[in-house]
Amino acid sequence: MVAKSQLELIKEISEKVTIIKTEADLMTEERKKANNLDNAKKQAHAYCEKVKPYFESMRYNVDKLEGIVDDATWPLPKYREMLYLR
């Protein structure tokens, strides 16, 4: 029973990491396209319309990972921890 729970957890973590990696790669490609536009207004519009949406999906999945992965193995400060730093 424990092994099944662990395998389900590994699968969930793997799925989240895959989504984040895919979204980051797609976002990078959109950034490259935006950076090659010929003026700042077009670049800003491209960032808003094409790049920013990837942040929402990545953020959602990273937040889910932060809740799953043990604090001892998460190398970065978690978002909820940064909110309350003084």
Number of C-alpha atoms within 10 A of each C-alpha: 6 7 8 9 10 11 12 12 14 14 12 15 18 13 13 19 16 13 16 20 13 14 18 17 13 14 20 14 14 18 17 11 15 21 16 10 13 9 10 11 10 14 18 15 12 18 18 12 12 18 22 14 13 19 14 12 15 20 12 12 19 19 15 14 18 16 11 14 13 10 12 7 7 12 8 10 10 15 11 10 9 9 8 7 6 4
